[in-house]
Every structure is written in C-alpha cells, then in structure tokens.
Amino acid sequence: MAETPLARLESQIAFLNEADKLKAIVRGTKLCDDHRYENSAEHSWHLTLYALVLRDHAEPGVDIDLVIKMLILHDLVEIDAGDNPIFGDHDTAQMEALEKAAADRIFGLLPNDLRDELRAIWEEFEAAETPSARFAKSLDRFQPPMQNLQSGGGSWTDFEVTEEQIHARVGSKIAIGAPTLWDYARARIAEFFASRPSV
Amino acid sequence: MAETPLARLESQIAFLNEADKLKAIVRGTKLCDDHRYENSAEHSWHLTLYALVLRDHAEPGVDIDLVIKMLILHDLVEIDAGDNPIFGDHDTAQMEALEKAAADRIFGLLPNDLRDELRAIWEEFEAAETPSARFAKSLDRFQPPMQNLQSGGGSWTDFEVTEEQIHARVGSKIAIGAPTLWDYARARIAEFFASRPSV
C-alpha cells in the first residue's frame, strides 16, 4: 500500500519527537563552567559547530557537510543504549549489540527512504573507515578534553584519569582523523597535568 | 602581522568554548515529556535534525546543507542577548541592536575568514530573504508547537496563548517557508484546542 503524505509526515514527526529524548541522556563530561554534566543533544550540537569551525584540520577527502550530518545523528542510539563514558568500563560487544538494536528501532520510526539514508550515515560514522567518518570520530574525542581543560579537570577528576590513559584512550583516536588537533590537545593536557597539585 | 597556526587554532577554540554557554540559555519551550524547559543548544541540535528529516517540505531552491549551518549558528547571539519567547513582549528594535552587538563580539572571537563566513550565514538567516533562510526560520517556528502538542500544552499554557495568537505569531511565519508543515500543524493545533478543557 502506498504511503499517504500525511502518514509519511506523521512518521517523520514521530521520529523527531522520539529524538527529543536525547536531551535527557547525561554524559560524563561537564560544561566548561563546571556547573553540570552535558547531555548528548547539546553535545551533538556543539560537535557540529566544532566541524564548521575546525574543518581546516580535516585531511583531504573529508566532506564537511557529511561530517555534520554524522555528528547530528551519531548519538541517537544512546536513547536506548545510554552513554558510555570513555574512561568507564563496559563490554564492547554488548554495547554494539545494544546500539544496533537501538538503531533498528529509532531509525525504523522513519519512512523507509529516510530510514535507509540516515541509518547509512550512522553506519558510516560507526565504521570509521572513510575520511569523513574518521574526522567526525576525532572531533567527538577532541571536544571532551577541551571541556575538561576549561572546567579544571571535569571527567578526568571524576574518573581519576592519568595523562597516560588520556593518550591511550583518547589521543590515539583523535590522532587518526585530526593529527594537528591531537598535537594541540596533547601539549595543553601536558601543561594541565604538570601544573595540577598532586592528589 | 601574519597569524600563526597556533594563534589561529587558539582563536577557534576560544570561540568553541564561548559557544558552550548556549547550553545555559533556557527557552520558553518544554521538552516533549514536560519535565523541564529546553536550552538553546539542544534546541539548535533538534532543529538540524528537523532539517535533515523534513527537507521534502522545503520549496525549490533550498540548500539543505546551508539550512543546517544556519540552524547550528542561529541562536549563538542569545549568549549575550538572551532568548525571547515568541509569546512574550519585547522591543524588537532593542533586541536587534542587542543581537547585532552579540554577533560582533561572539563571531569576532574567530579568525577573520571564519568570522566573516559564519557571520554571513547568520545574517542571511536573520534577513529571511532567501529560500534557505525562509525554510530555516519556518523550522525554528514549527518545532515549538510540535513540542507543545507532545507535552500537553507547554508554553501555550504558561503564556495563556490562544489558537488565534498561534495563527498570528507562529502560523504566518511557518507558512512562508514551509506551507505544508503549517497545514499539518494548524490541523493538529485545532484538534488540541477543541479537546482541551476550558480554563
């Protein structure tokens, strides 16, 4: 049976209403003013702005409009699967299964053509194999240290993170898609840990 | 004096850190679950998703990638100028002056080329003269009624808004850039007011 224009629009609105729940998913990173933790919706917005402003740090072959679309969509699965702080412990295979089921349900609210198109953008981001996906992933890892540096430690303090752990868990991932941003972050992180009173 | 790469990147980061403050600007619209008011950062994210999902309601000549950029940037001036609920009273000329000064300061944190480019996108949105700007403005007006319908009244209840006021202040603006979305919203708003117990 052919989809009516009204049924199509109702599916689109149902998806957009469901997406509103991303505003209630709390991340491990604090706002720059250390006042509260950020949620995944405002984080996603901030990342699209990172992409707009830092695109001169993207490697050749990056399509910045596609990067922005990836960043708009990248955390929607957290509505069902939750956020996993990068310095927390979690079962990677289990998380991937949860996120796949979430993508099935959430993108499945859309009309089929949009479901397939947006799901493909999310899958490309997740696979991290194209230049655009690698740059998007790098920005997703680069923003939290920038917030932590502003807020005086943020999630590094909460999770008792060492400089070595940041290099291993965050640095390697930033460096893949945005090496010049990691050079900058590494230097500022070194200054931060050098000047921090020992705990 | 030529800008060094480090000075350029520091300007870009200073702008992105300043933009973080948009997460603390509270709007007049509630989340769909009526739990709290939304902030302008998460609202901006939600609108970029509206653009991605509802682009089949855009008129010919709309560049959806540009619409998304407009929506990422459109509320940044609220960091200095604050949010103005559409059913509140405010001096339009005074608001425009405040927002212009805010744009000078906030976009002025960026390197000159990015300052000029992003400022131009924001100016195009504000002027609402191009098809892309009109569609972006329409989405900005279309999302709050969708939230209010979900939350059982939301800002309409808070501001004691009538159906006629919605038509005048919101409907006319949605209809300019997205007439089919206004047809849909108008019908759902009529149902809502017809079924609401009189107060």
Interface residues (C-beta under 8 A of the other chain):
Chain A: P5 L6 L9 Q12 I13 F15 L16 N17 A19 D20 K21 L22 K23 A24 L31 C32 D33 H35 E38 N39 A41 E42 S44 W45 H46 T48 L49 Y50 L52 V53 L54 H57 D65 I68 K69 I72 L73 L110 L114 L118 Q143 M146 Q147 Q150 T180 L181 Y184
Chain B: P5 L6 L9 Q12 I13 F15 L16 N17 A19 D20 K21 L22 K23 A24 L31 C32 D33 H35 E38 N39 A41 E42 S44 W45 H46 T48 L49 Y50 L52 V53 L54 H57 D65 I68 K69 I72 L73 L110 L114 L118 Q143 M146 Q147 Q150 T180 L181 Y184
